[in-house]
Every structure is written in structure tokens, then in C-alpha cells.
Amino acid sequence: MSTNVTTTCRDLAELLPVAQTACRLLFQESYKAGIKNIFITETYRSQERQNYLYAQGRTRPGQIVTWTLNSNHKSRLAWDIAVGPPQSLYDVTTLNRVGAIARKLGITWGGDWIGSIDRPHFEVKPTWLMPKGYKLEGQVTVPTNSKGQVQLIVEDKKEEIKVTNWNPGSPAMKTETENFIAQAIKDGVIQASHLKDLQNGMMTTDRLLGLYITIQQRRR
């Protein structure tokens, strides 16, 4: 990663895992609320870059952009966002809506600060936990420029078929089934490997049922 003080880092991977998760959750919940035109403008910021930004409007020309030399961007726990077209870059209505979502998620929003309001800024403590009732529902695309759109890609929820191995209710049932299959092997109806699988506990209930139907059909 570049340590150039004039370069902004927008890489989500540069944040601590706890902040990455919080940020993705914020973007997911914003997406679900219909806000799809927000994007990341800064994640990690080195102390050198913080010093450089702090100097702006003080010892360097330009407007003051930061109030502190000790930013949470340095701790890899903070990120800034902006708003893409058709709204203006720091559209207050949009940022307020995202801020309200952040509050519900236990994410600190700079818009709630007294004195030095910083609406584009969000941060978490290292101990942040996802609130109950929330989860990352899929792959969340977090844009890093105004051309991108927030996306949530949820994989098709295919019904998981649980494969359960056949568990006979009694030793007699096991013996009976083994005899039935052994006889079918002897008669040349099915292959011997089926009996081995049954004896080794490798036979699923579905397969056993299929095997039974096959044997009955081939015996006709």
C-alpha cells in the first residue's frame, strides 16, 4: 500500500476485520433501504497523512478538513463515505439516512458528534459486535468511487438435502436387511459393493430405499 501522504486509501481490506464487517453491514442495510449511490472515500490513514491533512488550513493553504491529529482512521476502525449522482457529494439527507441506519447497528456516526459534526464519517470500537437480528445476507459490493453502485448478491437458497446414513432400529432389522441384500447379490441382481457399504455404515437411507426398489423391479 502506498504511504504517499497525498494519496487516499479506499481499500476496505486495510481496515481491521471488525470494521470491515461493520462497514459491509452498513452498506447492506443502506442498500435494503434503497440507498445504492454511496461509496467509500477513505479507510486507513497513516499518521503521516493525518499530520498532512491537519496542516491544511493551518500551516498549509486550504480549508480545514480535520480537527484532530489522533484519528480513528489510523487505528483501521473508521471509514468515510460520500454520495454519488444524482445527489451532491455530501448530500445531507442521504448521509442522515445512512447515519440513522448506523445508529441501529451500533456504529458511531460523526453526524452525532457535538461541536465537530462529521457526517461522512463512521467508526466502530474494536469490541463492536453485530446486533442481534442482523447478518450479512450475501456478498456486499462496497463501491470506492461515484460510478459504482452498492449491490447485494444473495446466492439462491437451495434446499439443503441432509444426507443421513441408514440407522436400523434393531439388530434384527440390520440382519434382515443384510440377508435381503446378500440374497440379491447371490441372485446377480445387484453388485457386492452395496453389502460392504451397508456393513461399514456407509449406506444412506435414500440409497437403501433406491436399492430396494431396484431389487424388486429386477426380480419381476
C-alpha positions in Angstrom: 0.0 0.0 0.0 1.3 3.5 -0.9 2.4 5.6 2.1 2.2 8.8 0.0 0.6 11.4 2.2 -1.4 12.9 -0.6 -3.0 9.6 -1.6 -6.3 8.4 -0.1 -6.6 4.8 0.8 -10.1 3.5 -0.1 -9.3 -0.2 0.4 -11.7 -2.0 2.8 -9.1 -4.7 3.3 -6.9 -2.1 5.1 -9.4 -1.9 7.9 -9.5 -4.4 10.9 -11.8 -7.3 10.3 -14.4 -6.0 12.8 -14.6 -2.6 10.9 -14.8 -4.4 7.5 -17.8 -6.4 8.8 -19.4 -3.3 10.3 -18.9 -1.4 7.0 -20.3 -4.2 4.9 -23.3 -4.4 7.2 -23.9 -0.7 6.9 -23.7 -0.8 3.1 -26.0 -3.8 3.0 -28.7 -2.2 5.3 -28.4 1.0 3.3 -28.9 -0.9 0.1 -32.0 -2.6 1.6 -33.3 0.9 2.5 -32.9 1.9 -1.2 -29.7 3.8 -0.8 -27.4 2.5 -3.5 -25.3 5.5 -4.5 -23.0 5.8 -1.6 -19.3 4.9 -1.8 -16.1 4.8 0.3 -13.8 7.8 0.1 -11.2 6.8 2.8 -10.5 3.8 5.1 -7.0 3.6 6.6 -5.0 6.7 7.1 -1.4 6.8 8.2 -0.2 9.2 10.9 1.9 11.0 8.3 -1.2 11.5 6.2 -3.2 12.6 9.3 -0.4 15.2 10.0 -0.5 16.4 6.4 -4.3 16.8 6.5 -4.2 18.5 9.9 -1.7 21.1 8.5 -4.3 22.0 5.8 -5.9 25.4 6.7 -3.3 25.8 9.5 0.3 25.7 8.2 -0.7 24.8 4.6 -3.2 26.6 2.4 -6.8 25.3 2.0 -9.8 24.7 4.2 -9.6 22.9 7.5 -10.5 19.3 6.9 -9.8 17.6 10.2 -10.0 18.6 13.8 -7.5 16.1 15.2 -4.1 14.6 14.9 -5.3 11.4 16.5 -7.9 9.9 14.1 -9.6 6.5 14.3 -8.7 6.1 10.6 -5.2 5.4 12.0 -6.5 2.6 14.1 -8.1 1.0 11.0 -11.5 1.3 12.6 -13.0 4.2 10.6 -14.2 4.9 7.1 -15.6 7.9 5.3 -18.3 7.8 2.6 -19.7 10.2 0.0 -22.8 10.2 -2.2 -22.9 9.6 -5.9 -25.0 11.2 -8.6 -27.7 12.4 -8.9 -27.2 13.8 -5.4 -24.4 16.1 -4.4 -21.2 14.6 -3.0 -22.1 15.2 0.7 -25.9 15.2 0.3 -27.1 15.8 3.9 -30.4 13.9 3.5 -28.6 10.8 2.3 -25.9 11.0 4.9 -28.5 11.5 7.6 -30.4 8.4 6.4 -27.2 6.3 6.5 -26.4 7.8 9.9 -29.7 6.7 11.3 -29.0 3.1 10.0 -25.5 3.2 11.6 -27.1 4.1 15.0 -29.3 1.0 14.8 -26.2 -1.1 14.1 -24.1 0.3 17.0 -21.8 2.1 14.6 -20.6 5.5 15.7 -21.6 8.2 13.2 -19.8 11.5 13.0 -23.1 13.3 12.4 -24.0 12.7 16.1 -20.9 14.4 17.4 -21.4 17.7 19.2 -19.3 20.6 18.0 -17.4 19.0 15.2 -20.1 17.3 13.2 -18.6 15.0 10.5 -21.5 13.4 8.6 -19.4 11.3 6.1 -17.5 9.6 9.0 -18.3 6.3 10.6 -16.3 4.2 13.1 -16.5 1.3 15.4 -14.8 0.2 18.6 -12.6 -2.9 18.4 -15.2 -4.7 20.6 -18.1 -4.0 18.2 -20.4 -6.9 17.7 -23.2 -7.3 15.1 -26.5 -6.6 16.8 -29.0 -9.5 17.2 -31.3 -10.0 14.2 -28.7 -8.8 11.7 -26.4 -10.8 9.4 -24.5 -10.4 6.2 -27.1 -11.9 3.8 -24.8 -12.3 0.8 -21.9 -10.7 -1.0 -22.0 -6.9 -0.4 -20.3 -4.7 -3.1 -18.9 -1.6 -1.5 -18.0 0.9 -4.2 -14.9 3.1 -3.9 -16.0 5.7 -6.5 -19.1 7.6 -7.6 -19.6 5.4 -10.6 -20.2 2.3 -8.6 -23.5 1.2 -7.0 -23.9 -0.8 -3.8 -25.0 -4.3 -4.6 -26.1 -7.3 -2.5 -25.6 -10.6 -4.2 -27.5 -13.3 -2.4 -27.0 -16.9 -3.6 -30.0 -18.9 -4.4 -31.1 -20.6 -1.2 -31.3 -24.2 -2.5 -32.9 -26.6 0.0 -30.1 -28.4 1.7 -30.7 -32.1 1.4 -29.3 -33.7 4.6 -27.7 -37.0 3.7 -28.3 -39.3 6.6 -26.8 -42.8 6.9 -29.2 -45.6 7.5 -29.6 -46.5 11.1 -31.5 -49.7 11.7 -33.9 -49.6 14.6 -32.7 -53.0 15.9 -30.0 -55.7 15.3 -32.7 -57.9 13.9 -33.6 -55.3 11.3 -29.9 -55.0 10.4 -29.5 -58.7 10.0 -32.8 -58.9 7.9 -31.6 -56.1 5.6 -28.2 -57.6 5.2 -29.7 -61.0 4.3 -32.0 -59.4 1.8 -29.2 -57.6 0.0 -26.9 -60.7 0.2 -29.6 -62.8 -1.4 -30.0 -60.1 -4.2 -26.1 -60.2 -4.8 -26.3 -64.1 -4.9 -29.1 -63.8 -7.5 -26.9 -61.5 -9.6 -29.4 -58.6 -9.3 -27.0 -56.1 -7.7 -23.3 -55.8 -7.0 -21.5 -57.0 -3.9 -20.2 -53.4 -3.1 -23.6 -52.5 -1.7 -23.4 -55.1 1.1 -19.9 -53.8 2.1 -21.2 -50.2 2.3 -24.1 -51.4 4.4 -21.9 -53.3 6.8 -19.5 -50.4 7.0 -22.2 -47.9 7.9 -21.8 -46.1 4.5 -25.3 -46.7 3.2 -27.7 -43.7 3.2 -31.4 -44.2 3.8 -32.2 -42.8 0.4 -29.8 -45.2 -1.3 -31.1 -48.2 0.6 -34.6 -47.3 -0.5 -33.5 -46.9 -4.1 -31.7 -50.3 -3.8 -34.8 -52.0 -2.5 -36.9 -50.6 -5.4 -34.2 -51.7 -7.9 -34.1 -55.2 -6.5 -37.9 -55.6 -6.6 -38.0 -54.3 -10.2 -35.2 -56.6 -11.5 -36.8 -59.6 -9.8 -40.1 -59.2 -11.7 
